[in-house]
Amino acid sequence: MKWASKYRSHNSYIFPISLEIGIMLSISLTCFLASTWDQKYPSVIASALLFSMGLQNALVTKVSQSVVRTTHLTGLFTDLGIELSQLLFYKENAVHKSIRMSIFLKTMIISGFFLGGMLGGLGYQHFQLKILLLPVVMLLVALWYDRLLFRYYHLKRKFSDSTS
């Protein structure tokens, strides 16, 4: 990721996300094709998924410049508590707005974590490890949307430069 961000910063996250997609897709498809594979090799599956989760956390931490950590809820709850108490003490509008935005971000991350955990658990009951196809699709959509957004801003900048 460091090399990619140095030379092509707009797509430095593509390799780690692709690796994450590959891990989840291979586990899901392997368990789909060999139905007893997940019972024979639970340590391999757990290790691969933990690696994938660590990769996601490192990526989000790097991209957000250590503002967001997607797998550390204890720190998020601590920061949320601190920021909720700060709302009582800081009276300046700009500071208040900044604190409210940070509280909103942390609340969305915590909510997403719990919602994803509940949906993942319920999905696993019905689909077993094929439920991993859902985050695979979500990551592919995120990559596609980001590429679309990049093209839009690139064309917008190119068009505004040519009219100046």
Secondary structure, DSSP 8 states (H G I E B T S, - for coil): -HHHHHH-GGGTTHHHHHHHHHHHHHHHHHHHHSTTHHHH-HHHHHHHHHHHHHHHHHHHHHHTTTS--TT-HHHHHHHHHHHHHHHHH---HHHHHHHHHHHHHHHHHHHHHHHHHHHHHHHHHHHGGGGGHHHHHHHHHHHHHHHHHHHHHHHHHHHHHHH-
